[in-house]
Amino acid sequence: MRRPVLASMAGVILFASAARAQELIPYEVQRGESLYAIAERLLEDARRWPEVARVNRLLRPSRLQPGQRLLLPASLLKGAATSAHVEYVRGPVRADGTALRIGDAVAEGVALEVGAQGFLSLRLHDGSLLQLQANSRSKLLRLRDLPAGQRRNTLIELDKGRADASVAPQTPGSRFEVKTPLATAGVRGTRFGVSVPEAARATADVVEGRVEVQARRTVGPVAVTAGQGAVVQRNGVPVRKPLLAAPDLSGLPARVERLPGPLPLQAIPGAARYRVEIAEDEAYARIPWSAEGPFPIVLDGLADGRYHVRVRAADADDLLGAEATRALWIKTTPVPPLAQAPTPGEIVAPDHVAIACTEVPQAQAYLLQVATDPRFETLLREEQSIGHCRFELQALPLGELYWRVASLAPERDGGGLERGPFSDPSRFVVAPLPTPPRADQITTDGQQVHWTAADGYRYRVQVATDTGFGTVVQDEEVRGDRLQLSLPPRCAPYALRLQAIDANGKRSTFSPPRLVGADAVLCSGDGSPVQQSSGGPVQSGR
């Protein structure tokens, strides 16, 4: 039963231009039929037989001749009831209180309720597609096949929410209408939408085709064509206005690798909110995800796959604008490996850099990219490693570089390897290693060693009993250009080498070893120091 508050509202009728004229269907009178009997059998309301008589200018409706040709208004015909079929359903959707599933048949007269986050696609008896958005309440008032050919009679009631219709081409005599508390939209072979955002307002937007909007208290209809819409307020006249422009989707990536994440959409002047739909098919019949609201709109909860995205902006009257569409690939697996080396900000030498990262169970290979910028617009290297996440790089340029790695796993169809998302960029710095002092820059003076030092460097000095530095007797790091040695007297010389350390802690190679003598001692024939009675070595010259 209609609510009292709606009964007082001004009604509005929307017709497609082709459906506005009265459609007449020929009928041949059978033996023994009267107009009353024909009306009882074929008309939805038999009491409207006088309208048939008026159209056919019948003076004696009870006296018809067999074979006599009558014209029956299509709008009055009853027809045979058919059903719609659920092509797609998402979330809480009920038909007369029972949850709907894909493939279910929905009969004429069934009340439909789509809950929050819900969505329903119905394929109607004439091939048209009816879609109900979240928070909608509707009823399939009439799903009829009319007599005398492939004619259809469809009437959908929308009490609340939003209905989108892609109407199949209608044969003459067919009717397709969406009725709301404020309006009835009638079309033939077009795409349009009807919204009831609140009790005092209804809107209609036309994507393809043409409709006519007429309020009960106005003289004539207002034509609305593709790219236009109509807004009807309570007790008002239809206001025709252009739809908002289609959003620019050029900033939307063709491949999304991180979820959740905001969709990078550009604002439309005059837009109050946006509607985004992600469909599994190009016809947008199967829509597993949709959202409405102001920016940002965050995409989440979708499995990997190839989709189609459709975006429309709505103005302050809730009138949806022109649509923008494009393909979208969601690819969040296999997950990227975690970076291990170099560590973030680490300074490495240009001649050799070892890249290492964690292993991913599903991955069979890994893809490395090295670039000069964190957006990876200028690639220096791109290499693939099979089995292990390890890479060896040589001859890198000096400066800041960035690297990232993606996992490669087999494609779903059993083809080649398919890349997952890249890891977050990691930065390292390529800088030349410091150089140690040359041999001619190192001198010794007794128990002291001197060298030519560079500003800001530290130096590591090692002294060993052998040139292989297997037995180190002194190992110190100092700033400056000299070090006092603390070497016990021995007959054989010691080996000495230096290593430079820069301000970043990077170390040079060691300088070539050079031999240095200890304090002079007397040596025996076997090369060992001669001992005093006190146990100390005998110094030469004593």
HELIX and SHEET records of a PDB file:
HELIX    1   1 PRO A    4  ALA A    7  1                                   4    
HELIX    2   2 SER A   17  ARG A   20  1                                   4    
HELIX    3   3 LEU A   35  LEU A   42  1                                   8    
HELIX    4   4 ALA A   46  ARG A   48  5                                   3    
HELIX    5   5 TRP A   49  ASN A   56  1                                   8    
HELIX    6   6 ALA A   74  LEU A   76  5                                   3    
HELIX    7   7 ALA A  439  GLN A  441  5                                   3    
SHEET    1   A 8 ALA A  80  ALA A  81  0                                        
SHEET    2   A 8 SER A 136  LEU A 146 -1                                        
SHEET    3   A 8 ARG A 151  SER A 166 -1                                        
SHEET    4   A 8 ARG A 175  LYS A 179  1                                        
SHEET    5   A 8 ALA A 183  GLY A 186 -1                                        
SHEET    6   A 8 VAL A  12  PHE A  15  1                                        
SHEET    7   A 8 ARG A 210  ALA A 215 -1                                        
SHEET    8   A 8 VAL A 222  THR A 225 -1                                        
SHEET    1   B 2 LEU A  24  GLU A  28  0                                        
SHEET    2   B 2 ARG A  69  PRO A  73 -1                                        
SHEET    1   C 5 ALA A  80  ALA A  81  0                                        
SHEET    2   C 5 SER A 136  LEU A 146 -1                                        
SHEET    3   C 5 ALA A 111  VAL A 114 -1                                        
SHEET    4   C 5 VAL A  93  ALA A  95 -1                                        
SHEET    5   C 5 THR A  98  ALA A  99 -1                                        
SHEET    1   D 7 ALA A  80  ALA A  81  0                                        
SHEET    2   D 7 SER A 136  LEU A 146 -1                                        
SHEET    3   D 7 ARG A 151  SER A 166 -1                                        
SHEET    4   D 7 LEU A 129  LEU A 132 -1                                        
SHEET    5   D 7 PHE A 119  ARG A 123 -1                                        
SHEET    6   D 7 SER A  83  ARG A  90 -1                                        
SHEET    7   D 7 ALA A 105  ALA A 107 -1                                        
SHEET    1   E 7 ALA A  80  ALA A  81  0                                        
SHEET    2   E 7 SER A 136  LEU A 146 -1                                        
SHEET    3   E 7 ARG A 151  SER A 166 -1                                        
SHEET    4   E 7 ARG A 191  GLU A 198 -1                                        
SHEET    5   E 7 ARG A 201  GLU A 208 -1                                        
SHEET    6   E 7 GLN A 228  GLN A 233 -1                                        
SHEET    7   E 7 VAL A 239  PRO A 242 -1                                        
SHEET    1   F 5 ARG A 255  VAL A 256  0                                        
SHEET    2   F 5 LEU A 320  ILE A 330  1                                        
SHEET    3   F 5 GLY A 305  ALA A 314 -1                                        
SHEET    4   F 5 ARG A 273  ALA A 279 -1                                        
SHEET    5   F 5 TRP A 289  GLY A 293 -1                                        
SHEET    1   G 2 GLY A 261  PRO A 262  0                                        
SHEET    2   G 2 VAL A 298  LEU A 299 -1                                        
SHEET    1   H 3 ALA A 339  ALA A 341  0                                        
SHEET    2   H 3 VAL A 353  CYS A 357 -1                                        
SHEET    3   H 3 ARG A 390  LEU A 393 -1                                        
SHEET    1   I 5 GLU A 346  VAL A 348  0                                        
SHEET    2   I 5 SER A 426  VAL A 430  1                                        
SHEET    3   I 5 GLY A 399  PRO A 410 -1                                        
SHEET    4   I 5 ALA A 365  ALA A 371 -1                                        
SHEET    5   I 5 LEU A 379  ILE A 386 -1                                        
SHEET    1   J 4 GLU A 346  VAL A 348  0                                        
SHEET    2   J 4 SER A 426  VAL A 430  1                                        
SHEET    3   J 4 GLY A 399  PRO A 410 -1                                        
SHEET    4   J 4 LEU A 417  PHE A 422 -1                                        
SHEET    1   K 3 ILE A 442  ASP A 445  0                                        
SHEET    2   K 3 GLN A 448  TRP A 451 -1                                        
SHEET    3   K 3 ARG A 482  GLN A 484 -1                                        
SHEET    1   L 4 VAL A 472  ARG A 479  0                                        
SHEET    2   L 4 ARG A 458  ALA A 464 -1                                        
SHEET    3   L 4 TYR A 494  ILE A 501 -1                                        
SHEET    4   L 4 ARG A 514  VAL A 516 -1                                        
END                                                                             
